[in-house]
Amino acid sequence: MRIEKDQVEFYCGVRNGKALGNPVGLLIGNRDWENWKHVMAVEPGPPSQERVVTRPRPGHADLVGAIKYGHRDIRNVLEKASARETAIRVAVGAVAKALLSQFDMRVVSYTTRIGSVAAPPVDDHEAACDRAERSSVRCPDPEFSEKMIEHIRSAKRNGDSLGGIFEVVVINPPIGLGSYVQWDRRLSARLAMAAMSIQAMKGVEIGMGFESARRLGSEVHDNIYPSGSKPGFLRKTNHAGGLEGGITNGQPIVVRVAMKPIATLYQPKPSVDIQTKEPFEATVERSDICTVPAAGVVGEAVIAYEMANAMLEKFGGDTLEEMKRNFDAYQEYVENF
């Protein structure tokens, strides 16, 4: 929530603003810990009976997590299953973005839908992202931003929650990241896994995605043309979303992710107490109404992390300068292919 203002600290691996080559250590302190250090104490002893949770929320990991790990206090599940852990992934993603920026790559995101309110498609991803940063719901269209905000307010008045869709775009990736030779080296699979690893995500598509299943092949595949005066090849469309056979084709990578509504409702859904087996309304924990705008930022981070890994696999090197030399030599090869 917006009341949380914690900052990330670098505690190893960096000197004078530059990475040293050893692992970079990041730490985000939890200022709310003072209010929970007795309830969530790590020292041996009988567990605290304060704030015990026994009423699972439908749609959350509460019940299945308690069954799987034998917990009788669901707080052991909800504290770890919470999307709070994505804070450090965003911090790590920022480091990955710093690496990608050295190769003129940018990872951006924006909200395309909240609940039933869907914004129109965008033509310019970078411009859309810049406009989105001026919107509290991170939507690039001001008119639809207001509609989304009102939709959220309406859900809040009704004690309900909302999901939506955000789009993550990798701008200016090189040709050749990823591989088709093994299933686990396909970059499309790795990006999809990264997106689905974020809490509450229920669907991911790349490029035209599910729409391609409804189209003819002639409407889906991106034609290849000679580039004209300079070496290389040209595509006038990007239905593939920048990936063919699990390999980048040089066009922007477009990943669209669907998020379900948050499981915590201020008008709780019916549930069952795991201790007494009596029917109750589910537990209400502190929660937002809609976190799609924040989820887009997390999406940027996890995609940036996978892209940085793919760049390191392809171009290697022990220093940034060595990696750049490898990259430049490869770019020259691609231009003259």
Buried (B, 14 or more C-beta within 10 A) or exposed (E): EEEEEEEBEBEEBBEEEEBEEEEBEBEBEEEEEEEBEEBBEEEEEEEBEEEEBBBBBEBBBBBEBBEEEEBEBBBBBBBEBBBBEBBBBBBBBBBBBEBBEEBEBBBBBBBBBBBEBBBEEBEEBBEBBEBBEEBEBBBBBEEBBBBBBEBBEEBBEEEBBBBBBBBBBBBBBBBBBBBEEEEEBBBBBBBBEBBEEBBBBEBBBBBBBEEBEEEEEEEBBBEEEEEEEEEEEEBEEBBBBBBBEBBBBBBBBBBBBBBBBBBBBBEBEEBBEBEEEEEBEBBBBEBBBBBBBBBBBBBBBBBBBBBBBBBEEBBEEEEEEEBBEBBEEBBEEBEEE
